[in-house]
Amino acid sequence: MTVDERAARQVAEQARETRWQRPSFGKELFLGHFRIDLIHPHPSGTAEDRERGEAFLEKLREFTESHIDNAVIERDAQIPDDVLKGLKDLGAFGMKIKPEYGGIGLTQVYYNKALMLVGSASPALGAMLSAHQSIGVPQPVAMFGSPEQKQEFLPRCAKGEITAFLLTEPDVGSDPARLGTIATPDGDDYVLDGVKLWTTNGVVADLLVVMAQVPGKGITAFVVEAGAEGITVENRNAFMGLRGLENGVTRFHQVRVPKKNVIGREGAGLKIALATLNTGRLSLPALCAGSAKWCLKIAREWSSERIQWGLPVGKHEAVAGKIAYIAATAYALEAVLDLSSELADAGKHDIRIEAALAKLYASEKAWLVADELVQIRGGRGYETAESQAARGERGIAAEQVLRDLRINRIFEGSTEIMHLLIAREAVDAHLSVAGDIIDPDADRNAKVKAAAKAGGFYAKWLPTLVVGKGQTPAGYTEFGPLAKHLRFVERSARKLARQTFYAMSRWQGKMERKQRFLSRIVDIGAELFAISAACVRAAQDENPNAQALADAFAKQARIRVDELFEKLWKNTDDSDQVLAKQVLDGNYAWVEEGVVDSSIPGSWIADSTHHESTADNVHRPTPR
């Protein structure tokens, strides 16, 4: 299916939520307004929510410690049936589903704590629970389903029927305009034809959320019974990490789906998917934060035990710097996660930017934390836990955590796509007022009117970026020694907005192609958000050492912010793009000489034409 760039962009724009009906800390931050009143005092749930959450966590911890064996899952590349049965009996597959539908009804905060707990025992199991409840059937049906759909599907999910979300196709990733799966209306049904790739949980799923094109209507979301005639799971995919992940390739051939199984309305599929991800994206930061906390534990214990040159390795400066980075980052990742989740639970804020920043930041930083742990462990960091145990040492799965974490930079929107998604929201105000000024199809009169509108907006907005509370020594004194970091955030937010305005003025409609510039803008915003979250959390944290950790993190993050600001205008972006074009044209193919390509022969992209499956069905039902 061929779709030009303009049509693809239109599909993406139509799926965006364009209104801002509730306040957003992230949106204001990119506009140069440090609205700390939106996040301080730190929001918190009710006593009833905490009681319910702690009671479930206690049962879950007991089960996790006694029944989940990460080494077995890693060795067999499969989650044992008895583990799945036990989690179903606990209600773990209905953690976020309301009690009225048979679920436990955890808040986002406690759901995340549960994911951290399970994910630390088995990352593959954490990914399964996350995919089921964050993007699988429960979330979109709870948000957009009809009363009848909620009554039919949510109790089944709460009891442990596993669900999956199917959007990606062999030749379609983050460009859904080219979606090839078709849902053709036929009487009281739709007839589904197509192929879906990387269907997390798809190999064992009972229910599916499937995105398909309804001719003339657009992308639509369906609940599909995984055992329906015409559905074949053609392959169980294997990856460098998450070896227990039940991820596959699913083919639909003339699959009949009742019209009553449409979620929302025809053509609203992408909007539903994006809205679901606004909170669903917080599950990956939970798993990342949990991994960072585990990495800190191992780094601390090992660096105190291992002696080199007469001292524990942790007391040598080269290693001490890594430990400081791991400790500060672990604290900040949990702070970002908790703040975003509390805002989601409160329901008074639009958290689309905060959730996206949390996913982007946590996936990148947790990977670096794990990499530092592997380095601290040296050869043992590269060695498998099973190998260490076989020769009589404690089996530490550092290399596994590094492998398992790597996918989070790709899952639910790659880092590159997240940069673009957040950047689009960050410059939304500018694009809204620019309008016809940068529209190549707009006529002269439209451009004149748009210029007048933009002039009015900037006449009011630009003066707010000149001075602020961050320039006064008395600013944010209620935060004690952390006040200086919040003053830095306030000053940097205004600077960020000024730089964005300058770039918009310089490049106008071409700014969307300045992807590396926009990525740095987003990364600055992410660091500022993380500093804010860490300081706000430390201000209400009862642990007396919390402020020291927040202070250490802020100092590290501020250096990164300064470097990113420097790179906005001093970089090799233009020359790199020229070089990349020449590489793609084959001008440097000679550099590749002298090696052997050991790749397994085959086409770059598998065939996804519509036809009946000829493969064995590897779908594996799990115990009820």
Secondary structure as GFF3:
##gff-version 3
##sequence-region A 1 624
A	DSSP	alpha_helix	5	15	.	.	.	ID=ss1
A	DSSP	alpha_helix	25	30	.	.	.	ID=ss2
A	DSSP	three_ten_helix	36	38	.	.	.	ID=ss3
A	DSSP	alpha_helix	47	67	.	.	.	ID=ss4
A	DSSP	alpha_helix	70	76	.	.	.	ID=ss5
A	DSSP	alpha_helix	81	90	.	.	.	ID=ss6
A	DSSP	three_ten_helix	92	94	.	.	.	ID=ss7
A	DSSP	three_ten_helix	99	101	.	.	.	ID=ss8
A	DSSP	alpha_helix	108	121	.	.	.	ID=ss9
A	DSSP	alpha_helix	123	130	.	.	.	ID=ss10
A	DSSP	pi_helix	131	135	.	.	.	ID=ss11
A	DSSP	alpha_helix	138	144	.	.	.	ID=ss12
A	DSSP	alpha_helix	147	159	.	.	.	ID=ss13
A	DSSP	beta_strand	163	166	.	.	.	ID=ss14
A	DSSP	three_ten_helix	176	178	.	.	.	ID=ss15
A	DSSP	beta_strand	182	186	.	.	.	ID=ss16
A	DSSP	beta_strand	189	200	.	.	.	ID=ss17
A	DSSP	beta_strand	207	214	.	.	.	ID=ss18
A	DSSP	beta_strand	218	225	.	.	.	ID=ss19
A	DSSP	beta_strand	231	236	.	.	.	ID=ss20
A	DSSP	beta_strand	247	258	.	.	.	ID=ss21
A	DSSP	three_ten_helix	259	261	.	.	.	ID=ss22
A	DSSP	beta_strand	262	263	.	.	.	ID=ss23
A	DSSP	alpha_helix	269	280	.	.	.	ID=ss24
A	DSSP	alpha_helix	283	305	.	.	.	ID=ss25
A	DSSP	beta_strand	307	308	.	.	.	ID=ss26
A	DSSP	beta_strand	311	312	.	.	.	ID=ss27
A	DSSP	three_ten_helix	313	315	.	.	.	ID=ss28
A	DSSP	alpha_helix	317	346	.	.	.	ID=ss29
A	DSSP	alpha_helix	352	377	.	.	.	ID=ss30
A	DSSP	alpha_helix	379	382	.	.	.	ID=ss31
A	DSSP	alpha_helix	385	390	.	.	.	ID=ss32
A	DSSP	alpha_helix	398	406	.	.	.	ID=ss33
A	DSSP	three_ten_helix	407	409	.	.	.	ID=ss34
A	DSSP	alpha_helix	415	426	.	.	.	ID=ss35
A	DSSP	alpha_helix	428	434	.	.	.	ID=ss36
A	DSSP	three_ten_helix	435	437	.	.	.	ID=ss37
A	DSSP	alpha_helix	444	461	.	.	.	ID=ss38
A	DSSP	three_ten_helix	462	465	.	.	.	ID=ss39
A	DSSP	three_ten_helix	469	471	.	.	.	ID=ss40
A	DSSP	three_ten_helix	477	482	.	.	.	ID=ss41
A	DSSP	alpha_helix	483	507	.	.	.	ID=ss42
A	DSSP	three_ten_helix	508	513	.	.	.	ID=ss43
A	DSSP	alpha_helix	515	540	.	.	.	ID=ss44
A	DSSP	alpha_helix	546	569	.	.	.	ID=ss45
A	DSSP	alpha_helix	573	584	.	.	.	ID=ss46
A	DSSP	three_ten_helix	589	592	.	.	.	ID=ss47
###
